[in-house]
């Protein structure tokens, strides 16, 4: 048992006091008076330094409050035993930070995705809380209240932006359409027949052109004329071209190529009356209501959703919903004529409404194809209302998909978190130095007690190391019996080892 030089009482080489005074408890020379004194400045810079002041525990600068410090240079756990994945065995009770990095990576890879997501959410919430300055710092620096006011304003601004984003997302689900004017140009040319011997066509013919464009189109990409229509039918004079050749039809197909106009060429040298039937391509599709229902609801041609909404408003305004059975509608005299029933469920409305919806009426244009050379330069113009996508829709979509501002905000948030963390660390260092300057003796004593407590928890030490380092502890009456029991246990252990090696049993 080693003794302290000149002290006259035994000393435990593994005592936490020796570790605090610079002695390596794992070094055999430490038990022979080979301690290395450390001055106060070295103690403050030691990585295992942890101080406790009069007001409570003060962690080492740079440490998270509540964490434990490892002892540098100390091998934790059992000294012998098989290794796990190339690392030393770990004794029960060893804190998580002392685990081998490779094993930590293995455990991280084995964690389920749900656990990783929950951990990411906790980290995010913790980061949001880290932006708030502690009350003690606000008391020390009154000017920091301006920063707290900015945080409150930022919180309100974030809530407003989030609410607006949700409103934009909801509005994007509905079709955003805008009514514009589509101008249709109808013109024709006439080619007379050539005399015999001259080059050219021997039969007179005319050519009809139907073109169009949007007026005041702000879009960069011009929309093709044919994209506005579902079908186009040109009906010529049946007396001139017969019942089999008087119709020219165009219908949209999935493989249809969009064009800027239509051309029709036919033989003839007389004026021809023609009728153009244009069926608009509504998106979403629109339907024409039955005359009686249209008069009742005040809606002529609309989408199915708007028709259902108008129908519900009529039911609600006239209180047709049954007061006891809410899923039923009590038909009034108008509904009885239209739906032919006294009572119906809400779920039956779409089925009954389907028989009252028709395709919308086409746009009808009557035109005269003139073969007079004086009228060939004349072009007929017609303006019709069409629905196009609102340019605001693309702007709203770009706003929702834009991540530039979010990346800039994320970078600024990281800077704020780093600054707040630095302020907290400086506050810890200030309290550390202030506690030592106010009560040096009590500071050192409390620090030693804290180090002993940490050392005991980290190494699973049983007993009271603070009492074991004093000489009086080894003069107790039970000392001799304890030494005898210890020697007997070692003899028995050695005896069992010899029996296993020699293969015999001592009696």
TORKOL-377394 format. One record per residue (C-alpha): residue in one letter; y, x, z. Coordinates in steps of 0.5 Angstrom, whole numbers, plus 500, padded with zeros to 3 digits. Layout:
<sites>
aYXZ/...
</sites>
This chain:
<sites>
x500500500/x507503498/x512504503/x520504501/x523511503/x526511509/x525504510/x519504515/x516497512/x511496506/x514493500/x510489494/x511493488/x511486484/x516483488/x522480485/x527484488/x524490485/x524487478/x532485480/x533492482/x531495476/x523497478/x518495473/x513491477/x507493472/x509501472/x504504478/x510509479/x514504482/x510503488/x511511490/x519510490/x520510483/x525505483/x531506478/x538503481/x542499477/x550498478/x553491477/x555491470/x548493468/x545487472/x550482468/x548485462/x541485463/x537480459/x533477465/x540476469/x541469472/x546468477/x546462482/x553461485/x555457491/x556450487/x549451484/x545454478/x549458473/x545460467/x545466463/x551466458/x547464451/x542460455/x541453454/x542449461/x535448464/x531453461/x527459464/x528466462/x522471460/x521478464/x522483458/x516488458/x511484462/x504481459/x503474461/x496471462/x490474463/x489481461/x482481459/x478476455/x477474447/x483473443/x486467440/x487468432/x489475434/x494474440/x493475447/x490469451/x495465454/x494463462/x495456464/x502455466/x506459461/x512456459/x513454451/x518460450/x513465451/x508463446/x506467441/x510466434/x504465430/x501460434/x507456435/x507456427/x500454427/x502448432/x508446428/x504445421/x499441425/x504436428/x504429424/x510427420/x512422424/x513427430/x517431426/x521425423/x522423431/x524430433/x529431427/x532424429/x533427436/x536433434/x541429430/x543425436/x544431440/x548434435/x553428435/x553429442/x555436442/x561434438/x564432445/x568436450/x565436457/x570433462/x571440466/x573443459/x578437458/x581438465/x582446464/x585445457/x589438457/x591440450/x584438448/x585431449/x588431442/x581433439/x578427443/x583423440/x581425433/x574424434/x575417436/x579416430/x573419426/x568415429/x572409427/x573412420/x566413419/x564406421/x569403416/x566407410/x559405412/x561398412/x564399405/x558402403/x554397405/x558391402/x558395395/x551396395/x550388396/x555387391/x551391386/x545387387/x549381383/x551382376/x558384375/x561381369/x568381366/x570376360/x572380354/x575378347/x570380341/x573379334/x569377328/x571379321/x568376316/x569378308/x565378302/x566382295/x564379288/x561383283/x561380276/x556381271/x556386265/x556385258/x550387254/x550395253/x555396259/x552400265/x551395271/x548389273/x547384268/x547378273/x553376277/x552377285/x556377291/x556380298/x557377305/x559382311/x559380318/x562385323/x566385329/x569389335/x571388342/x579388343/x582393348/x575396349/x576402355/x569404354/x568411352/x562409348/x563403343/x558398344/x554396337/x556389334/x549387334/x548388342/x552382343/x547377340/x540374341/x540372334/x544371327/x542365322/x546365316/x545358312/x547358305/x548352300/x541349300/x543346293/x544352290/x539357293/x533352294/x530350301/x526356301/x532361300/x538358303/x537361310/x538369312/x535370319/x536376324/x532376331/x532381337/x526384338/x524390343/x524395337/x531392334/x536398332/x543396334/x548396328/x555395327/x555389322/x550385318/x550384310/x547379305/x547380298/x545374293/x546373286/x551367284/x558367280/x561360284/x564359291/x558358296/x559354303/x556358309/x555356316/x554362321/x550361327/x551366333/x547366339/x550370344/x545375349/x547373356/x545378361/x542374366/x540369361/x544362361/x542355360/x545349358/x545343363/x543336362/x549332360/x548327366/x547333371/x552337368/x557331369/x555331376/x556338378/x561340373/x557346370/x556346363/x552353361/x551357367/x546362370/x540359374/x542362380/x549359379/x546352378/x542352384/x548354388/x552348385/x546344386/x546346394/x553345394/x553338392/x547336396/x551339402/x557336401/x554329400/x550330406/x543329402/x539333406/x534329411/x537330418/x530330421/x526333416/x530339413/x526340408/x527334404/x533331400/x534324400/x536322393/x543318392/x543313386/x545319381/x539324383/x535318382/x537317375/x536324374/x530326378/x526320377/x524320385/x527317391/x526323395/x524330394/x523337397/x527343396/x521347393/x520342388/x527343385/x526349381/x520345378/x524339376/x530343374/x526346369/x526340365/x533339365/x535346362/x536348355/x538354351/x546354350/x549352344/x550357339/x557359336/x558355329/x563358324/x564355317/x566360312/x567359304/x564365300/x569366294/x568369288/x576369286/x578376285/x585374288/x581372295/x576377295/x581382299/x582376305/x578377311/x577371316/x577373323/x575369329/x575371337/x570369342/x569370349/x563375351/x561378358/x560385359/x559390364/x565391369/x567398369/x568397376/x560397377/x560404374/x565407379/x562403385/x555406382/x558413382/x561413389/x554411392/x551417388/x556422389/x554427395/x560432394/x564429399/x558428404/x556436403/x563438405/x563433411/x556436413/x559443412/x565441417/x561438422/x557445422/x563448424/x565443429/x558444432/x559452432/x566451435/x564447441/x558451442/x562457443/x567453447/x561451452/x558458452/x565461454/x566456459/x559458462/x561465462/x568463466/x564460471/x559466472/x565471473/x569466477/x563465482/x562472483/x569474484/x570468489/x564470493/x560476491/x555477497/x553470497/x553470489/x548476489/x543473495/x543466491/x542470484/x536474488/x533467490/x533464484/x530470480/x524470485/x523462484/x523463477/x518469477/x514465481/x514459477/x513464470/x507468473/x503462477/x504466484/x501463490/x504464497/x511466499/x513473495/x519473500/x515474506/x510478503/x515484502/x516484509/x512489514/x511483519/x507479514/x501484515/x501485522/x499477523/x492476527/x489474520/x490480517/x484484519/x479478517/x483477510/x481484508/x474483510/x473477506/x477481500/x472487501/x466482501/x468478495/x469485491/x462487494/x458481492/x462481485/x460488484/x453486486/x452481481/x454485475/x449491477/x444485477/x446483470/x446490467/x439492471/x435486470/x433486477/x435482483/x437485490/x434482496/
</sites>
